[in-house]
C-alpha cells in the first residue's frame, strides 16, 4: 500500500527520485501513465498496471468511448526502471502534460503513486480541504 507525500526535485534530464518506501513495492517493474481526470501522472506497480490493462482490453472494441480511453491510457504510458539513486526518467511529453518543472510531489494513493507539480498539488489540496464537508457527505453515501 502506498501512503504519504514527499517533495522531490526533478533534474534537468527529467529524472525524479522515488522514495524508498515506494520503491520497495515497485521492484517487479513499474509503468507511468497520464492521470486522465486530475492533472497528475500515475506510477503503477507492474502487477497493478497488468490488472488495469486486462480490464481495458476486455472492453468491447465496438464502444468508441472504451477505445478512446484505452488509446489515452496506453499511448501515454511508459515502462520505467530505477537507476542506482532510485530515480526514474519521466519523458518530456509526460512532464509537459502535467506541467512538471522542477518540484514534484509524490503522493501514495493506496495502489498507485501520483506525481504532481508542486503548485498544482497545493492548489488541489486547498480545494479539497475547502470542500471536505461535501466530500465527507458523499463518502458516507457511498458507505465509507
Phi, psi and omega per residue, in radians:
X1 nan 2.347 3.107
X2 -1.735 2.153 3.065
X3 -2.457 2.733 3.086
X4 1.770 2.963 3.110
X5 -2.408 2.505 -3.062
X6 -2.408 2.541 3.081
X7 -1.868 2.191 3.127
X8 -2.369 2.739 3.117
X9 -1.602 2.472 3.013
X10 -1.695 2.203 -3.120
X11 -1.386 3.071 -3.065
X12 -1.105 -0.340 3.113
X13 -1.593 -0.057 3.132
X14 1.564 0.325 3.132
X15 -1.580 2.448 -3.113
X16 -2.291 2.208 3.091
X17 -1.326 2.322 3.095
X18 -1.795 2.280 -3.108
X19 -0.964 2.510 -3.136
X20 -0.963 -0.690 -3.139
X21 -0.985 -0.513 3.102
X22 -1.559 -0.703 -3.087
X23 -1.023 -0.615 -3.086
X24 -1.112 -0.342 3.076
X25 -1.658 0.012 -3.081
X26 -2.021 0.283 -3.076
X27 -1.103 -0.496 -3.110
X28 -1.440 0.007 -3.141
X29 2.098 2.859 -3.104
X30 -2.649 2.743 3.116
X31 -2.295 2.359 3.032
X32 -1.843 2.300 3.132
X33 -2.380 2.852 3.078
X34 -1.215 2.376 2.945
X35 -1.428 2.036 -2.951
X36 -1.424 -0.429 -3.119
X37 -1.640 -0.883 3.094
X38 -1.728 2.652 -3.130
X39 -1.425 1.309 3.081
X40 -2.506 2.982 3.006
X41 -1.818 2.610 3.101
X42 -2.006 2.234 3.091
X43 -1.839 1.979 -3.079
X44 -1.856 2.398 2.916
X45 -1.065 2.600 -3.084
X46 -0.892 -0.788 -3.101
X47 -1.157 -0.599 3.094
X48 -1.225 -0.707 3.086
X49 -1.079 -0.704 3.121
X50 -1.126 -0.658 3.078
X51 -1.116 -0.814 3.119
X52 -1.101 -0.755 3.129
X53 -1.059 -0.727 3.129
X54 -1.076 -0.701 3.109
X55 -1.138 -0.743 -3.113
X56 -1.171 -0.703 -3.109
X57 -1.321 -0.244 3.103
X58 -1.520 -0.147 3.123
X59 -1.248 2.623 -3.117
X60 -1.139 2.260 -3.141
X61 -1.175 -0.304 3.125
X62 -1.356 -0.205 -3.138
X63 -1.538 1.972 -3.048
X64 -1.113 -0.609 3.131
X65 -1.241 -0.640 3.078
X66 -1.129 -0.738 3.102
X67 -1.094 -0.768 -3.131
X68 -1.087 -0.766 3.138
X69 -1.109 -0.790 3.124
X70 -1.066 -0.743 3.110
X71 -1.034 -0.814 -3.132
X72 -1.085 -0.754 -3.108
X73 -1.190 -0.895 -3.034
X74 -1.301 -0.712 -3.084
X75 -1.236 -0.447 -3.140
X76 -1.646 0.055 -3.070
X77 -1.694 2.727 3.102
X78 -2.600 2.394 3.020
X79 -1.300 2.460 3.139
X80 -2.212 2.716 3.041
X81 -2.310 2.865 -3.073
X82 -1.747 2.424 3.017
X83 -1.499 -3.049 -3.082
X84 -1.110 -0.420 3.127
X85 -1.619 0.121 3.116
X86 1.362 0.452 -3.124
X87 -1.788 2.649 2.980
X88 -2.004 2.721 3.080
X89 -1.718 2.073 3.092
X90 -1.651 2.045 3.141
X91 -1.012 2.640 -3.114
X92 -0.977 -0.717 -3.102
X93 -1.101 -0.560 3.089
X94 -1.321 -0.694 3.089
X95 -1.081 -0.735 3.125
X96 -1.147 -0.679 -3.115
X97 -0.971 -0.682 -3.101
X98 -1.887 0.061 3.096
X99 1.277 0.497 3.121
X100 -1.261 2.258 3.122
X101 -2.025 -1.471 -3.080
X102 -2.116 -0.460 -3.097
X103 -2.049 2.231 -3.139
X104 -2.199 2.479 2.990
X105 -1.730 2.277 3.119
X106 -1.927 1.962 -3.021
X107 -2.048 2.265 3.061
X108 -1.394 2.246 -3.132
X109 -2.295 1.186 3.114
X110 1.024 -1.443 -3.038
X111 -1.753 0.028 3.130
X112 -2.564 2.951 3.062
X113 -2.016 2.322 3.070
X114 -1.815 2.482 3.126
X115 -2.077 2.055 -3.058
X116 -2.108 2.601 2.869
X117 -1.119 2.404 -3.044
X118 -0.978 -0.800 -3.108
X119 -1.160 -0.690 3.113
X120 -1.120 -0.700 3.114
X121 -1.103 -0.781 -3.133
X122 -1.083 -0.716 3.110
X123 -1.139 -0.759 3.124
X124 -1.054 -0.812 -3.139
X125 -1.099 -0.726 3.137
X126 -1.072 -0.796 3.121
X127 -1.126 -0.703 3.133
X128 -1.146 -0.716 -3.135
X129 -1.168 -0.619 3.083
X130 -1.136 -0.590 -3.114
X131 -1.744 0.342 -3.039
X132 -1.091 -0.576 3.133
X133 -1.162 -0.780 3.124
X134 -1.158 -0.706 3.111
X135 -1.096 -0.768 -3.141
X136 -1.072 -0.715 3.117
X137 -1.111 -0.766 3.138
X138 -1.110 -0.730 3.128
X139 -1.110 -0.652 3.084
X140 -1.083 -0.701 3.111
X141 -1.142 -0.493 3.100
X142 -1.446 -0.074 3.103
X143 1.627 0.276 3.135
X144 -1.805 nan nan
